[in-house]
Amino acid sequence: QVQLVESGGGLVQAGESLRLSCVVSSLTFSRYVMGWFRQAPGKEREFVAGVSRSGDSIKYADSLEDRFTISRDNAKKTVYLRMSSLKPEDTAVYYCAADYETYVELSPSAYDYWGQGTQVTVSS
C-alpha cells in the first residue's frame, strides 16, 4: 500500500523556520514528481512547490520562491520543504503528493497519491 507520511509541522512564531519531510513507501519514488501543497481553512488547496524526478527541475508558487525551498533525496525516498521567514498567512495544513509524470504540474488533480497532511501554524 502506497503511503506518504509528512512530519515536521508545528506552532512557530512569525519569522521562524520549519522543515517539513515526507517519506514515501511502496512506490518507485524516483519515477514520481513530488509536490507540496497547502490548504488553509475555508480555502482551496494550493500548489506550493514541486520537484522533478531527478531534482533538476523545480517550480514554486510565485509568492513563495524567496522563502521556501523544496528538495528530494531519492535514496531515502523523502521530499523536504524548507520554510523560512514564516508569516501568519502561511498557516495551513501542508500535504505532499506524488505524480507519475516527467514534469512538475501545479494542479492538485494531477497528483496520484497524497499524504495525510501536517499542520503548520504561525503566530504573529
C-alpha positions in Angstrom: 0.0 0.0 0.0 1.4 3.4 -1.0 2.0 5.7 1.9 3.2 9.3 2.1 3.8 10.4 5.6 4.5 14.1 6.4 6.2 15.3 9.5 7.8 18.5 10.8 4.8 20.8 11.2 4.0 22.7 14.4 3.4 26.0 16.0 6.0 28.7 15.4 6.3 32.4 15.6 6.4 34.8 12.7 9.9 34.9 11.2 10.9 31.4 12.3 11.6 28.5 10.1 10.4 24.9 9.7 11.5 21.9 7.6 8.8 19.5 6.5 9.6 16.0 5.5 7.6 13.4 3.5 8.6 9.8 3.5 7.2 7.6 0.8 6.8 3.9 0.9 5.6 1.2 -1.6 6.3 3.4 -4.6 9.2 3.7 -7.0 10.0 7.1 -5.7 12.4 8.1 -8.4 9.7 7.8 -11.0 7.4 10.4 -9.5 7.4 14.1 -9.4 6.9 15.3 -5.9 4.9 18.3 -4.8 3.9 20.2 -1.7 0.5 21.8 -1.4 -1.2 23.6 1.4 -4.8 24.3 2.4 -5.9 26.9 4.8 -9.4 26.8 6.5 -12.1 27.9 4.0 -9.7 28.0 1.1 -8.8 25.7 -1.8 -5.8 23.5 -1.8 -2.9 25.4 -3.5 0.4 24.5 -5.0 3.5 25.4 -3.0 6.4 23.7 -4.8 7.2 20.8 -6.9 10.4 18.9 -7.9 11.1 16.7 -10.8 12.1 13.0 -10.6 15.8 13.8 -10.6 15.6 17.1 -8.8 16.9 19.1 -11.7 13.6 21.0 -12.3 11.8 22.9 -9.5 8.8 25.1 -9.5 7.4 27.3 -6.8 4.3 29.3 -6.3 5.1 32.9 -7.4 4.8 34.4 -3.9 6.9 31.7 -2.1 10.0 31.2 -4.1 12.1 33.5 -2.0 11.2 31.9 1.3 10.6 28.2 0.6 13.0 25.5 -0.7 12.0 22.1 -1.9 14.4 19.2 -2.3 14.4 15.4 -2.5 16.6 12.5 -1.6 15.8 9.6 -3.9 17.9 7.2 -1.8 15.8 8.0 1.3 12.5 8.2 -0.7 12.0 11.6 1.0 11.0 15.0 -0.1 11.6 18.1 2.0 10.2 21.6 2.2 12.3 24.2 4.0 10.2 27.2 5.0 11.9 30.4 6.3 10.7 33.8 7.4 7.3 32.3 8.1 4.2 34.5 8.2 0.8 34.1 9.8 -0.7 33.7 6.3 1.4 30.6 5.8 -0.8 28.8 8.4 -2.3 25.8 6.7 -2.3 22.0 6.5 0.7 21.1 4.3 0.4 18.0 2.1 2.9 16.2 0.0 1.8 14.4 -3.2 3.3 12.2 -5.9 2.6 12.5 -9.6 3.6 9.8 -12.1 4.8 12.4 -14.7 8.0 13.7 -16.2 7.4 17.4 -15.4 6.1 19.4 -12.4 2.4 20.0 -12.5 0.6 22.7 -10.5 -2.9 21.3 -10.3 -3.7 19.1 -7.3 -5.9 17.0 -9.6 -2.8 15.8 -11.5 -1.3 14.1 -8.5 -1.9 10.4 -7.9 -1.0 9.9 -4.2 -1.4 12.1 -1.2 -0.2 12.2 2.4 -2.5 12.9 5.4 -1.1 16.4 5.9 0.8 18.2 8.7 -0.4 21.3 10.4 1.7 24.4 10.3 0.6 27.3 12.5 2.4 30.6 12.5 1.6 33.1 15.3 2.1 36.8 15.0 
